Amino acid sequence: MQVITLQESDLPELIELAHTTAYERPLNEAALRARTFDEISVRRDLLLGAREDGRLVGFLLSVVRENRGIITLFGVHPDYRRRGIATDLIHTFHERCWAQGLTQVAAEGSGPGYFWPGVELCRSAAISLLMKEDYETDRNARVDMRVDLDSADLDTASAEEALAGQGIAIRRATADDLASTKGLALQFFSRGWLLEVEDVQRFSPTPLYVAVHGDEVIAFAVYDVTGYGCFGPTGTRPDMRRRGIGSVLLKRCAQDLRARGDSIMEICWAGPVNFYTNEIGAQIHRAYWGFRKTLT
Ligand SMILES: CC(C)(COP(=O)(O)OP(=O)(O)OC[C@H]1O[C@@H](n2cnc3c(N)ncnc32)[C@H](O)[C@@H]1OP(=O)(O)O)[C@@H](O)C(=O)NCCC(=O)NCCS
């Protein structure tokens, strides 16, 4: 077995291996490329693979943010497990981080462009490996929620009528809305959310709905950018909250997913769990821990 630095030509094999091991959502080459070779916080020599007999049998993907090397996804083919391959990958990752002056490493969600919000709690082998490697966790869980689109009530007609009475319109964003939506995301939320809003340009139709009051975008909701069928991020300007805007945006996104034939929508790295349960009947269905380690 040989640890290698992944190349763009490895992408087709990498997608297959990621699906077999660590990532169940639909993932195409463009989406994987956006999170790896085209992602600004990726250092190419920290995208690792393991080859045996010419076959890609393991991988470890990462980003470097705020001076930390963060593992975003890793896996070893089921036929090649318990042979130390993941250990070799993680040690190579540590060595290369150390050589670049990065002493803090992690395996946790890091936006924009994450795969999972952390290491899913059902992944015992991965968690055992990280604990063996002396990673620490605060055991604070992050969660994804799931909406059954076949049964959810997605009707927004009366809510939209009430909002129209207040001069608020909800619609799919046009190219002209992008700059003001990004401004809203940055001013009231984060730079990560701004980048995720920007990312909608990769998709058609634009997976972004906005609420507009006069000329101003006062709320937004995005889907597909953090993963196929994933809702978020979403945000309403603080002074415009508790009017039902977020709920309509959420349902408009869900309507798109239902119309294209999806039967579930995931709310990824969900914040206000009660909001999603009350408004659209979402249920928690994945939970994650984050892991951190100081290299010495
Ligand atoms: C986690 C995973 C990558 C480990 O790969 P691997 O090459 O088999 O790991 P290693 O052989 O290097 O194992 C190193 C240590 O991890 C722990 N470990 C690995 N598999 C384990 C298992 N099934 N049960 C318990 N501990 C396990 C052990 O401590 C092991 O040391 P040991 O063999 O001396 O007991 C692999 O099981 C996998 O691909 N799982 C699915 C993908 C996944 O969950 N990825 C994380 C999502 S981000």
The ligand as a Gaussian input file, in Angstrom:
#p B3LYP/6-31G(d) Opt

LIG

0 1
 C      -12.881000       4.413000       9.902000
 C      -12.119000       3.703000       8.810000
 C      -11.590000       4.742000       7.831000
 C      -10.929000       2.953000       9.429000
 O      -10.133000       2.432000       8.395000
 P       -9.066000       1.256000       8.638000
 O       -8.061000       1.348000       7.554000
 O       -9.785000      -0.022000       8.827000
 O       -8.412000       1.724000      10.030000
 P       -7.062000       1.154000      10.706000
 O       -6.811000      -0.228000      10.272000
 O       -5.969000       2.138000      10.482000
 O       -7.516000       1.149000      12.236000
 C       -6.850000       1.918000      13.210000
 C       -7.596000       1.852000      14.544000
 O       -8.917000       2.378000      14.406000
 C       -9.809000       1.660000      15.289000
 N      -10.783000       0.896000      14.469000
 C      -10.773000       0.750000      13.137000
 N      -11.854000      -0.003000      12.760000
 C      -12.514000      -0.314000      13.864000
 C      -13.701000      -1.061000      14.115000
 N      -14.404000      -1.625000      13.115000
 N      -14.120000      -1.176000      15.381000
 C      -13.433000      -0.606000      16.375000
 N      -12.287000       0.094000      16.212000
 C      -11.843000       0.238000      14.970000
 C       -8.937000       0.720000      16.059000
 O       -8.466000       1.396000      17.204000
 C       -7.787000       0.461000      15.074000
 O       -6.609000       0.035000      15.709000
 P       -6.357000      -1.567000      15.919000
 O       -6.573000      -2.213000      14.577000
 O       -4.933000      -1.596000      16.379000
 O       -7.338000      -2.014000      16.924000
 C      -13.005000       2.669000       8.065000
 O      -13.620000       1.822000       9.016000
 C      -14.056000       3.293000       7.217000
 O      -13.826000       3.577000       6.033000
 N      -15.262000       3.529000       7.778000
 C      -16.340000       4.184000       7.042000
 C      -16.003000       5.612000       6.704000
 C      -16.167000       6.580000       7.841000
 O      -16.881000       6.327000       8.812000
 N      -15.510000       7.733000       7.683000
 C      -15.660000       8.832000       8.570000
 C      -16.631000       9.780000       7.989000
 S      -16.012000      11.400000       8.019000

